Amino acid sequence: MEKFTIVDFEELHLDAAGAFLASRHRAERRRFPLLPERYEDAAETRELVRAAMGYAEGVAAVDGDGALAGFLFTYRNLVDPSSPRARYAAARESMLLAHTHAVAPDAEPSAIYHAPFAVLAERLLTDGIFEHVAHVPAGNSTVLDAWYSLGFGKANAVAIRDLSPLRRSGTRAVEIRRATPDDIDIVQRLVDEEARFHATSPIFRPYVAEQTQRAVRASLMESLERDTDVHLIARAEGEDAGIIDVGPGRGSPLYVPPGAAYIGDTAVRPEFRGTGVGTALVEAGLAWARERGFRAMTLHFATANALSSSFWTGLGFEVAMWHLRRRIDERIASHRP
Ligand SMILES: CC(C)(COP(=O)(O)OP(=O)(O)OC[C@H]1O[C@@H](n2cnc3c(N)ncnc32)[C@H](O)[C@@H]1OP(=O)(O)O)[C@@H](O)C(=O)NCCC(=O)NCCS
């Protein structure tokens, strides 16, 4: 196996880093044509990496001639426990974004990812960071294998779909209305159903409603007042039964298609699940996005959530990227020979 040296990432590595990313993205686009074409251009991906030099810490794997074989950046994501994000993220975690790592197109990924991750993870350990989140393209199984062999496993999926109408529609008579700021109480209650469900086994996402509810309410209120977002409420049998939130695209630049909208909170009350309410909400969300001139839709779901995994893939969403996660046993901080 060829030996690589790990050095700090520098300007001189930018051209090759941009080229590796663009090459990987070209292959990804052959599988997922909705992904943005602009990042097939190495000058564009080079800029993404250059920006990462400003907010993240990067290392490069170089061969005996000093040529770049791969690179990896991370940044420390410290989450305010009372913020809406605390519902999804650990308090301290390191983020390895999709555009902040790549290997040479002809390289063996597992040989290259290993050493940069070892160097960065050791540094992070001294800062009390034991949790790592790596965003990894779904299309390349050898790259995924490299991350699995470092102890990572799937946590979330980023899925994409065009805006064509669903092939099937909800079976139940459902009335859909747009929520207004006056609906804040019911919106917050319905959105909370998603958090409650994610606290069940085997998802086990901590239910932190008490700490986060003020900030969650403020952020829901803001979004209800914005014209660019919509919360749609489904009414069935005379009751508010479920909710979906659609707004402008967000997420990792390589995985936000041009003209993408984004589905955020989605939940149906337990007694109404499995009867077509969710499908009717998605149909209405897609129609809203089409009318607004959007051209694609993205969303995230937790892979341990069997309900949402089958729901989204059944409605034609395809997984384009995984959020992989590794949690290191904290005893290592105090127990070493
Ligand atoms: C995911 C969710 C929004 C779907 O809404 P829903 O009204 O239950 O969905 P529908 O009745 O329209 O069902 C459509 C598909 O969802 C999946 N699904 C729904 N209920 C299911 C169940 N009890 N078991 C397994 N799959 C189920 C199936 O794929 C189903 O297709 P099928 O009818 O061909 O089997 C809803 O189940 C829910 O609120 N779950 C908890 C919160 C959550 O997971 N939110 C999504 C976060 S990304």
The ligand as a MOL file (V3000), in Angstrom:
LIG
                    3D

  0  0  0     0  0            999 V3000
M  V30 BEGIN CTAB
M  V30 COUNTS 48 50 0 0 0
M  V30 BEGIN ATOM
M  V30 1 C -44.2930 9.7210 7.8860 0
M  V30 2 C -45.7240 10.2690 7.9910 0
M  V30 3 C -45.7000 11.7850 7.8860 0
M  V30 4 C -46.5230 9.6880 6.8100 0
M  V30 5 O -47.8370 10.1570 6.8850 0
M  V30 6 P -49.0480 9.0870 6.7870 0
M  V30 7 O -50.3120 9.8540 6.7640 0
M  V30 8 O -48.9000 8.0720 7.8470 0
M  V30 9 O -48.7340 8.4500 5.3540 0
M  V30 10 P -49.7560 7.7790 4.3360 0
M  V30 11 O -50.9410 7.2060 5.0510 0
M  V30 12 O -50.0480 8.7650 3.2680 0
M  V30 13 O -48.9040 6.5380 3.8550 0
M  V30 14 C -48.0850 6.5230 2.7680 0
M  V30 15 C -46.9220 5.5350 2.9980 0
M  V30 16 O -46.2410 5.7860 4.2410 0
M  V30 17 C -45.7510 4.5670 4.7670 0
M  V30 18 N -46.4780 4.2310 5.9950 0
M  V30 19 C -47.5270 4.8810 6.5270 0
M  V30 20 N -47.9170 4.2750 7.6550 0
M  V30 21 C -47.1360 3.2190 7.8410 0
M  V30 22 C -47.0250 2.2150 8.8480 0
M  V30 23 N -47.8670 2.1680 9.8990 0
M  V30 24 N -46.0620 1.2920 8.7350 0
M  V30 25 C -45.2050 1.3170 7.6780 0
M  V30 26 N -45.2550 2.2580 6.7080 0
M  V30 27 C -46.1950 3.1860 6.7790 0
M  V30 28 C -46.0560 3.5240 3.7420 0
M  V30 29 O -44.9820 3.4920 2.8190 0
M  V30 30 C -47.2870 4.0820 3.0950 0
M  V30 31 O -47.4630 3.5370 1.8360 0
M  V30 32 P -48.5170 2.3330 1.6520 0
M  V30 33 O -49.8430 2.8980 2.0550 0
M  V30 34 O -48.4010 2.0030 0.1960 0
M  V30 35 O -48.0700 1.2210 2.5660 0
M  V30 36 C -46.4280 9.8260 9.3150 0
M  V30 37 O -46.4440 8.4370 9.3710 0
M  V30 38 C -45.8010 10.3870 10.5560 0
M  V30 39 O -46.2230 11.4210 11.0480 0
M  V30 40 N -44.7890 9.7040 11.1260 0
M  V30 41 C -44.1640 10.1550 12.3470 0
M  V30 42 C -43.3810 11.4450 12.1740 0
M  V30 43 C -42.3980 11.3270 11.0200 0
M  V30 44 O -41.7830 10.3140 10.8470 0
M  V30 45 N -42.3000 12.3940 10.2340 0
M  V30 46 C -41.4750 12.4260 9.0640 0
M  V30 47 C -40.1530 12.9830 9.4100 0
M  V30 48 S -39.0790 13.0160 8.0140 0
M  V30 END ATOM
M  V30 BEGIN BOND
M  V30 1 1 1 2
M  V30 2 1 2 3
M  V30 3 1 2 4
M  V30 4 1 2 36
M  V30 5 1 4 5
M  V30 6 1 5 6
M  V30 7 2 6 7
M  V30 8 1 6 8
M  V30 9 1 6 9
M  V30 10 1 9 10
M  V30 11 2 10 11
M  V30 12 1 10 12
M  V30 13 1 10 13
M  V30 14 1 13 14
M  V30 15 1 14 15
M  V30 16 1 15 16
M  V30 17 1 15 30
M  V30 18 1 16 17
M  V30 19 1 17 18
M  V30 20 1 17 28
M  V30 21 1 18 19
M  V30 22 1 18 27
M  V30 23 2 19 20
M  V30 24 1 20 21
M  V30 25 1 21 22
M  V30 26 2 21 27
M  V30 27 1 22 23
M  V30 28 2 22 24
M  V30 29 1 24 25
M  V30 30 2 25 26
M  V30 31 1 26 27
M  V30 32 1 28 29
M  V30 33 1 28 30
M  V30 34 1 30 31
M  V30 35 1 31 32
M  V30 36 2 32 33
M  V30 37 1 32 34
M  V30 38 1 32 35
M  V30 39 1 36 37
M  V30 40 1 36 38
M  V30 41 2 38 39
M  V30 42 1 38 40
M  V30 43 1 40 41
M  V30 44 1 41 42
M  V30 45 1 42 43
M  V30 46 2 43 44
M  V30 47 1 43 45
M  V30 48 1 45 46
M  V30 49 1 46 47
M  V30 50 1 47 48
M  V30 END BOND
M  V30 END CTAB
M  END
